[in-house]
């Protein structure tokens, strides 16, 4: 089963993202490598992002 997370980015997201980008991408890559992340990205308006998760940890998190 897949789970979608629509994330509302902080208003300073665009101006602050550069200093966190490498760490953020590394964490996302680890989720891909662990087959827990199917898709991630920002919407056309960068105030929101979409993450598609799969696997038992995603299912457990969805229940919380």
C-alpha positions as YAML, in Angstrom:
chain: A
units: angstrom
residues:
- id: 1
  name: UNK
  ca: [0.00, 0.00, 0.00]
- id: 2
  name: UNK
  ca: [1.14, 3.55, -0.71]
- id: 3
  name: UNK
  ca: [0.68, 6.61, 1.51]
- id: 4
  name: UNK
  ca: [0.73, 10.22, 0.35]
- id: 5
  name: UNK
  ca: [2.00, 13.05, 2.48]
- id: 6
  name: UNK
  ca: [1.30, 16.58, 1.31]
- id: 7
  name: UNK
  ca: [3.63, 18.84, 3.23]
- id: 8
  name: UNK
  ca: [3.10, 22.59, 3.67]
- id: 9
  name: UNK
  ca: [6.56, 24.12, 3.44]
- id: 10
  name: UNK
  ca: [7.62, 26.88, 5.81]
- id: 11
  name: UNK
  ca: [7.34, 30.40, 4.31]
- id: 12
  name: UNK
  ca: [11.15, 30.70, 4.34]
- id: 13
  name: UNK
  ca: [11.55, 27.40, 2.47]
- id: 14
  name: UNK
  ca: [12.87, 28.87, -0.77]
- id: 15
  name: UNK
  ca: [15.39, 31.16, 0.89]
- id: 16
  name: UNK
  ca: [16.60, 28.54, 3.40]
- id: 17
  name: UNK
  ca: [16.55, 25.30, 1.43]
- id: 18
  name: UNK
  ca: [20.09, 25.56, 0.06]
- id: 19
  name: UNK
  ca: [21.77, 24.96, 3.41]
- id: 20
  name: UNK
  ca: [19.72, 21.80, 4.04]
- id: 21
  name: UNK
  ca: [19.47, 20.44, 0.50]
- id: 22
  name: UNK
  ca: [22.36, 17.93, 0.56]
- id: 23
  name: UNK
  ca: [21.21, 16.43, 3.87]
- id: 24
  name: UNK
  ca: [17.58, 16.37, 2.68]
- id: 25
  name: UNK
  ca: [18.47, 14.62, -0.58]
- id: 26
  name: UNK
  ca: [20.66, 12.13, 1.31]
- id: 27
  name: UNK
  ca: [17.81, 11.20, 3.61]
- id: 28
  name: UNK
  ca: [15.43, 10.84, 0.68]
- id: 29
  name: UNK
  ca: [17.96, 8.66, -1.17]
- id: 30
  name: UNK
  ca: [18.23, 6.40, 1.87]
- id: 31
  name: UNK
  ca: [14.44, 5.99, 1.86]
- id: 32
  name: UNK
  ca: [14.57, 5.13, -1.86]
- id: 33
  name: UNK
  ca: [17.39, 2.64, -1.26]
- id: 34
  name: UNK
  ca: [15.32, 1.06, 1.54]
- id: 35
  name: UNK
  ca: [12.35, 0.93, -0.88]
- id: 36
  name: UNK
  ca: [10.25, 3.11, 1.43]
- id: 37
  name: UNK
  ca: [9.92, 6.18, -0.81]
- id: 38
  name: UNK
  ca: [8.34, 5.90, -4.23]
- id: 39
  name: UNK
  ca: [8.18, 9.58, -5.23]
- id: 40
  name: UNK
  ca: [8.92, 13.02, -3.82]
- id: 41
  name: UNK
  ca: [8.86, 16.55, -5.12]
- id: 42
  name: UNK
  ca: [7.57, 20.08, -4.85]
- id: 43
  name: UNK
  ca: [4.44, 21.33, -6.52]
- id: 44
  name: UNK
  ca: [4.63, 24.04, -9.16]
- id: 45
  name: UNK
  ca: [4.03, 26.52, -6.35]
- id: 46
  name: UNK
  ca: [6.89, 25.60, -3.99]
- id: 47
  name: UNK
  ca: [4.86, 26.17, -0.83]
- id: 48
  name: UNK
  ca: [3.86, 22.48, -0.83]
- id: 49
  name: UNK
  ca: [5.58, 19.15, -1.43]
- id: 50
  name: UNK
  ca: [4.33, 15.63, -2.08]
- id: 51
  name: UNK
  ca: [5.92, 12.44, -0.75]
- id: 52
  name: UNK
  ca: [4.66, 8.94, -1.65]
- id: 53
  name: UNK
  ca: [5.74, 6.34, 0.90]
- id: 54
  name: UNK
  ca: [5.33, 2.57, 0.92]
- id: 55
  name: UNK
  ca: [6.14, -0.30, 3.25]
- id: 56
  name: UNK
  ca: [5.49, -1.26, 6.85]
- id: 57
  name: UNK
  ca: [6.95, 1.88, 8.43]
- id: 58
  name: UNK
  ca: [4.70, 4.06, 6.27]
- id: 59
  name: UNK
  ca: [1.70, 1.98, 7.23]
- id: 60
  name: UNK
  ca: [2.56, 2.19, 10.94]
- id: 61
  name: UNK
  ca: [3.04, 5.97, 10.69]
- id: 62
  name: UNK
  ca: [-0.30, 6.38, 8.93]
- id: 63
  name: UNK
  ca: [-2.02, 4.70, 11.87]
- id: 64
  name: UNK
  ca: [-0.59, 7.12, 14.45]
...
